Amino acid sequence: MHDDVAPQENAIRHLLSEMTPQWADLPIQRLRSSGTDNAIYRIGEALLLRLPRREAAVHLIDKELDWLPRLADLPLKVPRLRFRGSTELGLKCNFGIFDWMEGKIASPANIADPAAAALALAEFLKALHLVGTEGAPLAGELNHRRGVALEVLSPVTLGAIDILADEIDAPAAHDLWQRACATAHRGPPVWLHGDLKADNLIAEGGQLTGVIDWGLCAVGDPAADYAAAWSWVDPSARDVFRMACEVDDADWLRAEGWALYGAVIALSYYRGGLNEALCEQSRLTLSRLGMR
């Protein structure tokens, strides 16, 4: 990333010495991730530190620090905040130290029962939608527009589809996008995570156990999260997921549109070696949408 700011481990140790001396002598290891917003450091065996790696992500970590403590009682585990601080390590920003969540990335190889995992995610979303929204951030620029009305995203989405015409079925993608944009969510806006993909889901013992990386959370159209039906849920469990979430036809079509949006935006920007892991995730989603 051209705007990547990721302090070295000695700078993180100095930060800990100043603000949390009780943890300053613990081993520090920067973790590799396909994520583009935060640098992540494991602190000892039980903690991790997250701080923005680019200017555009500063407000995303603020949102996590503000709201994660209020989302602690959901059916799947979410990061537990242990310390909140401020720094000027490359960027003037806030950072958080959280409990380490045991487990692995919830890739297909780490999920024993796809239907059970789909049901667990559905129950999680249903509980998330019941969390009070008073004072919560609304979908928009503060969460990269996840959960806004789809038609707002048409200029960038249609442009990304055209860029990818060499490897996707662009006419079919245009058709899906136009049909999805013609629908609207009829219920109240609800909490959404905004980025439900394998890298942000934790599996342990073959089961889905946790949801991490809440920088794109906001209150908006739940179809943005139902898009996980194509970006994460195994195709064999897609109908199980839909039934458990009780999604109507309009929201389901819009969810398909959200899945298309996430995939073409990421792939059109990062292909060519900038972020191969994210590109492969996007290609998998596009394959499941029948667009490759």
N, C-alpha and C positions, 0 to 999 in steps of 0.2 A: 504494500500500500504506500502510495506517495506521501500520505499524511500520517504514516505510522509513527507513534510515539510510545515506545515500550522501554521503560527504564531497566537498566541492568540490575542483577541481583544485589550487588553491593549498595545500590541506591535504595532498594527496597529495605535492605537491612538497616540502613541509616534511618529511614522513615519509621520503621518499627522501634528503633532505639529511642527516637524522640517521642513517639506517641503511645506505644504499647510495649514498654520495656520488658514486660513479663513474657513476651514472645520473641524478643530480639535475638535470642541465641538459638532458635529453632532452625532446622534446615530450610532452605528456600529453593524452590524449583519452578521456573516458568513453564507453564503447560502449553503444548501446541494445540491449536484449535482452528477450525475452519471459520470461526466467527470473525467479524471485521470491526467490531465496536470496542471490545475490551481486551486488555492484557490481563492474564490470570496467573497467579502465583500460588503454588501450594506452600503452606507454612506448617512445617512439621507434619504430623499425621492427621491432625484433627481440624485444620483451618485452611481457608483459602482467601486470598486478597484479590479484589477486582478493582481496576481503575481504567478510565477511558484511554484508548490509544489514538484517538483523533478528536478534533474540536467538535465535530458534529455529534459525537456520542456523549458529550459532557452532561447534557440534560437527561439522557437515558438512564445513566447510573443514579442521578438524583431521584428519578421516579421510582426506581427499585428501592432505594434507601427509604423513601417516604412510605411506600405502600406495601412492601413485602411483609412487614410485621402484622399488617391487617389481613393478610391472606394466609395466615398460618394454620387454619383449621380445615383445610381442604382435604379430600380423600387421599390425594397423593402428596408426598412431601414437597415442600418448597424451601428455598434457602433460608436459613435462620441467621439473622444479622446479629453479630457479636460486638462490632465496633464500627462507628462512623467517624470519618475524619476528613480533613482537607489537606491538599498538598499543591505544590507548584513544580512537580517533577515533569518538566516538558510542557505540561498544560496546567493551568490553574483549575483545579477540579476537586470534587469530593471523591472519596473512595470508600469501599466497604470491606470489612473482614467478616466472613461467614463461616459457619460450621461446614466442614467437608462432608459431602454426601457420598456414602459408599455406593459402589455400583459401577456399571459400564454404560457407555453410549447405547441407547436402545435401538441398535441396528437389528435387522432380521435375525442374524446369527445369535443374538443375545436374548431373543424372545422365544420362549418354549411353546406358547399357545397363542397364536395371533388373535383368535376370537376373544380370549380372556383379556388380552392386552387392549383390544379395541373397546371392550366393555368397560375396562378400568378407565380409559381415557374419556369415554362418554359420561361415566358417572362423575368424573372430575369436572368436566365442562358443565354439567347440569348443576353441580354444587357452586361452581364459580359464578354462574349466572344468577344465583340467589344472593350473592354478596352485595350489600348495600353500595350504592353508587354516589351518594351525596358527597360533593366536593371532589369527586374523582376526575382525573384528566380525561378529556374527550378526545376521541380519535381525530387525528389531524397531523399537522406538521410535527407535533411533539412525539409522535410514535411512527413516523415515516408513513402516515396516512393509512395504516392498517385499520380496517373497520369503517372507513368513510364510504359514501355512496360510490359504487364502482365507476360510474360514468366520469367522475372527476379524474380518474386515472387513465382515461382513454388515450390522450396524446402520447404518454410515455409507453403505454402498453402496446399500442398499435405500431409505434416506431420500433420497439424491441422485437415484435413479431417479424417485421420486415427485415431487420438486421439478421434474423435467424432463418431466413427463407432458404438458406443453403442446407439446413439440416432438420427443419420441421415442416409440417404441412401448413403453410401460412394461410391458405384459404380456409381450411377447417378451423384454425385458431381464430381468424377474424370472425367467422360465423359464431363460434362459441362465445367470444367476447361480446358481440352485439346482442346475442340472446340473453346472456347473463346481465348485461347492463339494462335490459328492458324490465327487470324484476326489481322489487324493493322489499326490504324487511318491514313487516307490518307491526311487529311488537316493539316494546320499549328497548332502548339501547342497554346493553349488558356488558359486564366485564369480559374482556378477551385477553388472551396471552399474546397473540399477534405473530408468533413465529414457532409453531409446533412442528418441529422436524426432529430427526433422530438425534442430532447433536445437542438438542435442548431437552431431551427426555432421558431419564435414568432407569436402567433395568438392573435388577439384582435377583439372583436365583431364578432367572428365566422369566421374571414377572416385571411389569411396569410399576415402578415405585416412586418416581419423582419427576418434577418439572422445574427446569432451571432457566436462567437468562430471561428475565422479565422486562428488559429494556423497552420492548415495544408494546407493553400492556397499556390498555386504555378502555374506555367505555364506548361501544359502538356496535356495529353489525356483527352478530355471532358467526355469520357465514365465513368470516375471515379465519376463524378457528376450525370450522367444519371442513375447511380445505385440507386438513390433515387426512381426510379420507383418501386423498391421492398422494399427498406428500409423505405420509408415514404409515397409515393403516395398511396392512397387507390386503391386496385385492380380494382374497378369499373371505375377509372379514368386513368388507366395506358395507354390505347390507346390514350386518349385525350392528355396526357402528351407527348407521343412519337410524335404524329402528330404536336403538337405545337412546339416541339423542332426540328422537321424535321430530325429525326435520321435515318440513313440508317441501313441496316440489319447487317453489320459488327460491327458498333458502338453499336448497340442494344445488340448483342450477347456479346460483350466485357463488356458492362454495366452490364449484368447479371453475368458475371464472377467477376466483381468488387463487386457486391452485395454479391456474395458467399464468396469472399475473406474477406471482412470486417466482415461478420457474423462468419465464422469459426475461424478466428484469435482471435476475442474477446471472443467467447464462450469457445474455448479450453483453453484459459489462465485464464479467470475470473470465470468459473463455480466452484461451491463448496463453495460459500459464499463470495467470494472476491468482487463481484460487481453484485448483483442480478438484478438490474435495467438494466444494460447493457446486461446481459445474456438474459433477457426476450426480449429485443429489437432484439437481434441476433436470437433468436428462432423464433420470428415473421417473420423476413426476410427469414429465412430458410423455414418456412412454405409456404410463398408466392412463393418461388422458387420450391416448391414441393419436398423438401429434407428431411422433418421430417419423 
